[in-house]
Amino acid sequence: MPDWNIPFKFYIDACGDGLGAALHQVQIIDDKPTEGPFCYISRQIKPTEARYGASQMECLFIVDRYIKTTIILPCHKDDTAMDTARLLWNRVISHTGLFKNIISDRDPKFTSALWTNLHRFFETKLSFLTAYHPQTDGLAERMIQTLEDMIRRFCAYGLEFKD
């Protein structure tokens, strides 16, 4: 959790495909001050905002509700269940370990036999969101909304994104 008495650093980056922002703060970890991000968001540019292939307009959004960590992984619309499983394994689980419970939307990628078998093999639980039930994914939605507001305010002051 952030300490509101310590100053934040706000990093922002943009390219032709999207933009990203991260909030950093110095935190004490193992009695050593360490600066690191505690909040990050990225957004793909909409087709109306830029002209590029629509296949690269997805993000896999992961929120750990216990330690309030958010991970956003860029992916493609046409990724299969296997591609998504590989992405999750290579970029998240290999660093954090297996999750006991994964709550997902009802995307066909997550309702496939592959995901069911993976959860059975690793003895983890796969749960699905109920439609129009904001209590289930409220943390994720709130994090997205907060960071979008921050980026919007950053842009409102006329500051430019630079690579």
Buried (B, 14 or more C-beta within 10 A) or exposed (E): EEEEEEEEEEEBEBEEBBBBBBBBBBBEEEEEEEEEBBBBBBBBBEEEEEEEEEEBBBBBBBBEEEEEBBBBBBBBEEBEBEEBBEBBEEBBEEEEEEBEEBBBEEBEBBBBEBBEEBBEEEEEEBEBEEEEEEEBBEBBEEBBEEBEEBBEEBEEEEEEBEE
